[in-house]
Amino acid sequence: MVLLSRIYTKSGDKGKTALGDGERIFKDHHRIEAIGEVDEANTFIGWALQFCTGEEKVLLQKIQNNLFDLGADLCVKDNENTINKLRVTKEQVIFLETMIDGYNQSLPHLTSFVLPGGTELATALHLVRTVVRRAERRVVTLSQKDDINPEIIKYLNRLSDLLFVLARFSNHQSPKVGDVLWVPGTNQ
């Protein structure tokens, strides 16, 4: 359980913050950049939730919790001392794959690239997708400098795929929308 009795601690006033193991690093470190991008993605999911009902809402709330777990995973270096720490698991990645397959099976095959847009929910999910992709890029940068749990990159990659499929699903739930497709050379 987390107990926060004070919101400000002044411990970051010199530009450093603490990792989960207590090590202090600068706030612009690759690890903190990656954690921040994941936090931003989670925030945009919270925003997208205002357009959701039912099953998709429950799914996105579960993903929000998983992203907090992912942030906790990122805040400790991946080494022999992290065996009992909170980690993103292969099962969480498989869960996303199962959700992708389930939602995608009801959608028509694509014949063009999809433009971000359509329903409010679809548009919000496309925005979240791009933020998740940026988080994935930051985690990849981190992985080239520090050891990380390799499931993190897989999770973020699948999450962006799921958000794409959920955006399409949302557009197909609306009889007046469907896929918003790219038409090459439209304005030439």
N, C-alpha and C positions, 0 to 999 in steps of 0.2 A: 504494500500500500504506500502511496505517496502522500506525504503531509507537507503542505506548503503554507507556512505561517506568515512568511514575508515574501513579497513579490520581488523586491529589489534587495540585492545582497552587496552591491558595490564591488564584488569580486571581479567583475569584468571591465572595470573602469580603465584599465590599462591595455585593453584590446585583446585580452586572453580569456578563454573559457575552459571549463573542465570537461574532460572526457569521462566516460563511465567508470574508468579505473582510477580517476583522480588526477591523471596527467593533465597539465595545463598547456594549451596550444593557442596560437593566434587565431582570431575569429575569421581570418581570411584563408586559413589552411584548407587544403583540398577536402579534407574530411568534413569540416564545418560547412563548406560550400555544398557538399553533397547532402548533408543532413538538412540544410536550409532549403534546398530544392525539393526534397521529399516533403518537408513541412508545407511548402507552398502548394505542392500537388494535393496534399491532404486538405488544405484550406479550400482549394477550388472544388474538391469533391463535396465538402460541406456546403458550398454555394450551390452546386448542381443538385443537391438533395432537395432544395426547395421546389424543384420541378418534378420530383419523383413521387410515386405512390407504390404501394404493394411490394412485390417481389424485388424490383430493382432497388427500391429504397433500402430494404434489408441487406441486399448484396453490397451496396455502396457503403453502408454503415459498417459491415464486416470488414470491407477493404480499408476503411479509415483506421480501424483498430489494428489491422495487419501492417499498415504503414507506420503506425506508432511503434509496433514491434520492430519493423525494419529500421527505423531511426535508432532504436535502442541497440540493435545489432551493429549499426554503423558507428555508434559512439564508443565501442570497445574494439581494440585491434584484434584481428583474427590470429590467435596463437594458442599454444597449449594451455594457457591459463583461462581460456574462455569456454571450456567444455561445458560448464554448467550455466552459462549465460543464455539470455533470451536470443534465439537465432531464427532467421527465416529458414523454413524447411522445404525440402523437395515436395512434401505433401501440399504445402500452400501453393506452389507453382502448379502442381497437378490439378488442384482445385480450380485455379484460373483457367487452365486448359479445358477442363470439363465445362465450365460456364461458357467459354468461347464456343465450344462445339454445340452446346445446347441451344444457345441463342442463334447461332449462325445457321443451324439446320432449317430454320423457318424462313430464311432470307433468300431472295433470288441471287443467282450467280452474278457477279459484276462483269460488265462489258466495258467499263471505263473507270477512271479514278473518281473518287467521291470528293466533292467539295464540302468544307465545313459549313453547316447550316441546316435549315429545316425547322424542326420544332425547337422550343426553348430548351428542352432537355437535351436534344441532340447537339445543339450549338454549344451548350455548356459542357457536354461530354467531350466534344472535339477540342475545346479549350483545355480541359483537364488532360486530355491525351497528349497535347503538345507540351504541357508542363511536365508530365511524367517522362516524356522522351528527353527533355532537358535534364531532368534528375538522373535519368539513366546515363546520359553523356557525362555528367559530373561524377557519377559513381565509377564509370569506366576510367576516367582520368585518375581518380583516387586509386583504383586497382592497379594502375601502372606504377604507382609510387609506394603503396602500402598493401599489405595482405588484407583481403576482405573475404567474407563468406561469399563464395561464388553463386549461391542461390539468390543473392540480392539482385544481381544483374538480370538473371533469368526472370525473377518475379516482376521487376519493373518492365522488362520487355513484354511479358505476357499481359501485364496490366494495361499497357498502352494498346495492345491488340484487343483486349476485352472492351476497353472504352470505345474503340472504333466500332466494334460489333454492336455494342449497346446503343451507340448513336444511330447506327443504321436501323436497329430494331425499333427505336423510338420513332424514327421517321416513317417506318412501315406500319406502325400502330395508328398513325394518322392517315385517314383515307385520302386526304388532299395533298400529302407530301411525298412519301416514298423517298428514294435516293435522290440526292442533289448531285448530278453527274457533271463532270468536266467535259466540255465540248471543245476540243482543240481548235484553235484558230477562229473562234467565235467573233472576235473583234478585229479581224484583218480585212 
